């Protein structure tokens, strides 16, 4: 018997114009937790898609228990005992937990479904591995953590031996992450082999036995986790040393720039308020961060602030001027900059050129418009200046279509545009989402530079590392309300987690 | 009173059958806006059966006509399946086109057949006085067609299939989250074809049933007078659930039958409303109901969205 549960040997997968996987080898031992580390675009997803039968590799082979197998479709992967918890859960929201688990492998009696055996098996599995779920609860009613446990039970119910976790911690609270880590260790101890895809170094260090690193489609190497440090892994991942810690001076807050009083925003998803009676101030020269789990009203709060959604109540003032009823243009001209959460939906017109995207908010100024016609030459010069200054990389410079640019460079273009307008207030919502370490470092530096230049910065982030590193003051949002204010120097991730999960709250 | 009841049952069973058809299609993830057209073709199939098979033994003829209606409905709904599932066309547009084509196509076919039989006959009418009688049975003074029994049986079957069988579970998964269904090895394309074809089956049968109500000939120029659309309203008001759909169909059927029978009720006559008000009633009710209920609608989440493997 081979010591490996699954081996992917010398896998090469090409797409038109790009080699997604270039001679990549990954060997998963039985009963180990093996981390797969790499930046966005390093080829992790492609490699897993090859393993899962979604793509066929041009070169290389896959072996299971030492025997060569041909995985031509996800069904073949299922039959081989390979299961995957996808980053975006594959659960039917209006079905019960039990129905989701049995979907595709239902047992029947005559023409009808027979679920009592399935229920017994699910209960036994959840007992054995400590995966508490209510089999009759509907997916839409349970927490993200429970949804993930449902996904894990789905694999276990199918008797999968090889479990792939694709970025499983992105959507969880710190406490839920702890639980997941314990579950994964438990599964490995029971003999399951686990592939853990992540770019979060501390999690990899905590839970995995070995770690394979990919960079730009190439296989860099495999190391024993216990011999590694965050620095050594990140150097392998990006190919140079990265400064994790955001360098910044103590902050010296000045006058209040943004003042929000009793703001409420109606929800589109339910009858309650998405944002309920929120009051906060942001002063010049400080970075205030709103932390919280996705879907607790942060998005709606920023929509209300920026004018994308109407307010149900409350007032907003900027530099002492009431802008509650001001239009988006008035807010923008009045000194509010907004790096939106969804750069494709609200940040860029994807089919416009880079230069047109850069002047979206000030095309009407005399320097870009004369007698109603755009001054193309001035626009080109302005775009070229920003591209140079902010190192926005693209295929054809100012005339590149925004859609064809990489996510990191799209984000840089937005950051360049918003910062160049020299705002009084910079609102940045998840500015580093989906970006690689290098780009994150760059964007954090820009945000801190704005603060140091005396601007007020409101940062909304789901990443606790970012929250702790970048901000000067932390506000935790839970179910549309601010439930606590913290100083990043004196609080801990664990403490924040309790507030984010609604387990504790302060009287504000 | 008996007329009101018999009309109500009649309209309700047509609406229910067709709405159930829409319900299957939508649960698979395909919006079948073309039910009106499907009904017309089902009616055409049935009417042709009644015309050309009138000499068969009554029972055989009834069965064959139903099969014809079902077959015509299913073949016609294939248009939607191919366009929406294989070619990922916009389902609203395809459905609308099917409705336009349904009435027009049936008219052309019937006119061609009529003229071939008698060059002077350019009408789009099919007469089926004798054949129709075989469909009807008199119970307690109510004229009821056998199809209404079929409708009740189909309601029960629909409920069981959707909620109690493997097929139903998988079908609904495809309408809610096709990527999730595919990830556990379900063939989304096949399931969606099944959903659309079932809607053709039920819609076609509903079409035949509709032209058997009250009259003994059908002019295909008039189509089915918006019953396909009304059925969609019934389906939405019924929240895509078979039993609710049946209840809503009864309610709509009652409103619709008032326009035929309001003369029999002195207090309605005393209201002195023009007859067209009663004719409009079901449509007005459906507008109001849809406007009020659309906010809390439990439509299948992925309906109307072509299935794309690459999407997450």
Interface residues (C-beta under 8 A of the other chain):
Chain A: X54 X74 X75 X78 X84 X86 X87 X88 X89 X90 X91 X92 X93 X94 X95 X99 X100 X102 X103 X104 X105 X106 X108 X111 X112 X113 X154
Chain B: X160 X164 X165 X166 X169 X170 X172 X173 X176 X177 X179 X180 X181 X182 X183 X184 X185 X186 X298 X301 X309 X312
